[in-house]
Amino acid sequence: MAKLPERAELLIESVGARGDGTARLGEARVFVPFTLPGERVEARIVGKLPDGLLARAERWIAESPARGAAPCGHFGTCGGCALQHWSDAGYAAWKLDLLRTALRRQGIEAAIEPLRRTPPHARRRAGFVARFGGRAVKLGFRERASHRLVPVAACPVLRPGLERFATDAPPLLTGLDAPNAEWSLDASETETGIDLLVTGARTPDLKLREGLAALAERLDLARVSWRARERAEPEPIAIRRTPLLRFAGVAVEPPSGAFFQASAEGEAALTEEVLAMTQGARRVADLYAGLGTFTLPLAQGGAESALAVEGDAAALGALAAAARRNRRPVRTLQRDLSREPLRPDELEAFEAVVLDPPRAGAKAQCAELASSKVPAVAMVSCNPATFARDARTLIEGGYRLERIVPVDQFLWSPHLELAALFRR
C-alpha cells in the first residue's frame, strides 16, 4: 500500500457499527468519529484499526443538515456517547439499520417492528473510574480511546441519583489510596439506594474500610463492597440497607456486581415482549436467567412451572431465594450453557424457551434448540451480529422468525437490544 498522507479531505459515506462516520481513502476504509453521512471534512490520520484507519476531523468543509447540538457538554471528549450530534430521526433510522444489516449478512429478511425507545436520564447502572492525586480525586468516565478521565458534572443518560454520586463522591474518597492509584466503581441504583462495588488493587486496611463506610453514610448508599481484582469475590464493607430489585412484584436481593437491565424502562419493554411471545405456554425454560428478570414474570404470568438456568451461582441463588419466599413455581439449575447447553431430550418437556445470552450470543445452545421440538423460542439479545448468527442456526433447524422488536435502552450509543420470536 502506498504511504498514506497525514491529512486528507474525506467524504463521509455512512456511519459504521461503532458509531463512527466512514469514508474511503484509496483502498483503505477510514473511521472518523463524530461525523455524519454526506459531510466533507479535513481530517488527520491518527492511527490504524484492524479494519481500517482512524482519523480525527479537524475542519468541516460541509456539514449535514441532520447535525444538531449535543445535549451534553462532555460530548466529543467523554467516550460514553458517540451519536448525540445526530438528529433524532437520523439516529433512530441508523439504529434500525444496524439490525437490518446484521440480518442481511446472514441472509435473513425479516420485518422489523418500530423501535421502542427509552428516555434520557434512565440509566440506573454506571461504571465510573476514580483516579487518586496528591490532594484530590478525579472521578468520571474515560475519554474515547484514552486513559484520560472526564469528570462528570452532568450526564443526560444517567438517573439523577447517579449524577449526584459522581459529583459528591470525589472529596469523600480523597486520601483513601496512594497518588496515581485507580479504582473502578460500578454503581447500580436499586429500590433501596445505590449499590456500589469498588475494584482496586490492594487489600483494604482499617483506614480504607472506615473511609468507605463513611462514604456510604454521607451519600446514603445502600451497600458498598470491595474486590481486589476483576472477577474476585466481592467483600461487603458497609451494608446500610439490603439492595432490592423487583421483578413482577417479587423482591430480589442481588449479589454485589450482579447484572440487570440498564434501565427500568428497557426492562419493562423487553419483559412485555417476552410475555407476549410466550403467552399460553405452561412449561417454560428461561436460559441465561440471571436474577430472574424474565423468570419471575413468566411464573406469575400463567406458566405452571418455569426452569431458570444460569451459570452464576450467586445470581441463581438470589433468584431461588426470592421464588421460595414468594411461592413462585420456579426451579433452578446452575449450568454454563456455553459449555454445556441443554440437549434436545432435556428441552422436550417445554412449550417455550426464553434465552437472554451475553454479547457473545448463544451459539452452542441455539444449535441444540435447532435439533429440538420446542414450539416457541423467545430470544433477547444485546448484539445484533451474534443474534443474526444464532437466528440463522434456528432458521436452518426449521424455525420461522415471526417477530423482531428492537429496543433502544443505550441512548446515543451504537448498542441495540431486541426481542425476537421463533416458532416451529
DONUKE-221405 format. One record per residue (C-alpha): z, x negated, y negated; residue in one letter. Coordinates in steps of 0.2 Angstrom, whole numbers, plus 5000, padded with zeros to 4 digits. Each point is the difference from the previous one (the first is absolute). Layout:
BEGIN
ZXYa
...
end
This chain:
BEGIN
500050005000m
499649944983a
501449954988k
500750154992l
500250014981p
501850004993e
499550164989r
498750135003a
499450174993e
500350135013l
499550185003l
501450105009i
499150105014e
501550085008s
501950005003v
500549925017g
501450055012a
501249894991r
499750094983g
499049864993d
498350024992g
498649915010t
498549914994a
498749885006r
499749824995l
498549945010g
500550035018e
501950004997a
501050164998r
501249994985v
501650104998f
500550034982v
501750094998p
500250134987f
498150044998t
499050165003l
498350045007p
498649984987g
501049884989e
499349834995r
501249864998v
500149814996e
501149935013a
500849845006r
499949965019i
501849965004v
500049995019g
499350035017k
500550155012l
499550025018p
498750124996d
499449934983g
500549934983l
501450064989l
499650014981a
501050044984r
499150114987a
500249914983e
498950114989r
499250175002w
498250014995i
499950185005a
501450125005e
499950155011s
500250174992p
501350045014a
501249864994r
501650074993g
501649934993a
501349955013a
501650105000p
501049845004c
500349864988g
500149885015h
498350045006f
498949855002g
501449885003t
501150095013c
499250005017g
500650175005g
498650114993c
498249965000a
499150164993l
500950074985q
498549964989h
498950135009w
499850184995s
500950125012d
498450075006a
499249835004g
501649945008y
500250165011a
498149995005a
500249815005w
501550045011k
499050135010l
498649875001d
501249885008l
500350125014l
498150055001r
499549825001t
501249965014a
499450145010l
498249964997r
500249835007r
500650075016q
498650125001g
501050154996i
499550144989e
501450124995a
500350134987a
501549934989i
501150134992e
500549994982p
501249854995l
501850055000r
500949914985r
501749954997t
500649984981p
500649854990p
501849955001h
500150065019a
500249835009r
501850005008r
499849835008r
499749834991a
500049825005g
500649894985f
500249814999v
501549924991a
499949824994r
501549914995f
500049894984g
501449894993g
500650144989r
499150165004a
499150095014v
498250064999k
499750165011l
498350095002g
498449995009f
498949855003r
498449984990e
498450025009r
499649855012a
501449904992s
501949965003h
500350044981r
501150154997l
499750154988v
501750074995p
499950195001v
500550094984a
499150165006a
498950055014c
499050175001p
500049995019v
501949995003l
501350145000r
501149984984p
501549945011g
499049855006l
499449964983e
501850004994r
500549895014f
498749874996a
500649994982t
501950015003d
500249895015a
499549824993p
501549974990p
501150055014l
499249885012l
500249854988t
500949855008g
500050075018l
498749875006d
499449834995a
498649974987p
498350035007n
500650105015a
499150165004e
500550165007w
499050145007s
500750174995l
499450165010d
500750154990a
499850175008s
500650164991e
500950125012t
500850164998e
501749924997t
499449854989g
499049845001i
500149905016d
499849824996l
499549865013l
500149834993v
499149855009t
500549834995g
500149835008a
501849975002r
501650075009t
500950104988p
501749924994d
501550094992l
499249994982k
498450075006l
500850155009r
501150044985e
498549994989g
499050125010l
501450125002a
500250004981a
498150034999l
500250155011a
501550064990e
499249984982r
498350075005l
500750145011d
499049945015l
500350095017a
499949845010r
499649824999v
499649895015s
499549825002w
498949905012r
499849815000a
498150015005r
498650135003e
500350105016r
501849945002a
501350145003e
500650064983p
501949994997e
500850144989p
500949924985i
500550164991a
499950185006i
500550124987r
499150155007r
499050025016t
498150004995p
499250175006l
498350065002l
499650185005r
498650055011f
499850195002a
501750024994g
500849885012v
500949854993a
499649835007v
501049844996e
498749874999p
500449825005p
499849874986s
498249964997g
499350145010a
498350074997f
499650174992f
498650074990q
499949934983a
500150174991s
500850165004a
498450094994e
498949895011g
501250045015e
499950184996a
498150005000a
499949915016l
501350105009t
499250164995e
498349945007e
500849945016v
500950175003l
498450094997a
499049895012m
501350025014t
500350194997q
500350095017g
500449845010a
501650025009r
500249835007r
499649864988v
500149815000a
500349914984d
499449825002l
500649864988y
501350134995a
501149894989g
501550104993l
499250175005g
499050044984t
498950115011f
501050025016t
501450104992l
498850124991p
499050025016l
501750045009a
500450134987q
498250074998g
499850085017g
499949865013a
501150035015e
500249815002s
499549854991a
500049825007l
500249864987a
499349835005v
500449854989e
500249825002g
501449974987d
501750035009a
501050034984a
498750134992a
499950095017l
501950005001g
500250084983a
498750135005l
500950045017a
501750014991a
499350124987a
499250115014a
501650015010r
501150054985r
498850144996n
499550055017r
498249974999r
498950005016p
499649814998v
499949875013r
499849824996t
499249855008l
500049824994q
498449925003r
498849874991d
498450115001l
498949854995s
500549915016r
500450155011e
499150164995p
500450165008l
498850025015r
498950165004p
501350055014d
501449994987e
499050104987l
499550145012e
501550114996a
499650014981f
499050134991e
499949894985a
500349824995v
500449944982v
499949824996l
500349904984d
499749825004p
500249854988p
498549934990r
499449915016a
499750175008g
500250065017a
498649925010k
500949995017a
500750174999q
498450084994c
499149935015a
501350085012e
499850174990l
498249995002a
500250005019s
501350144999s
499950195000k
501050034985v
499250154991p
500549954982a
500449834991v
500650004982a
499949824993m
500849944984v
499349844993s
500349884985c
498449905004n
498350085000p
499249855009a
501150005015t
500050195000f
498150005001a
500149885014r
501350105010d
499050174996a
498549925008r
501049975016t
500650185000l
498350074997i
499249895014e
501450075011g
499450184997g
501050054984y
499250094985r
500649954983l
500350174993e
501049974984r
500449854989i
501150024984v
500249854989p
501749984991v
500249884985d
501849954999q
499749824994f
499450054983l
498849874991w
499949895016s
498749975013p
501150085013h
499650175007l
500950115013e
499350145010l
500350135014a
498750045013a
499850135014l
499149965016f
499750135014r
499350015017r
end
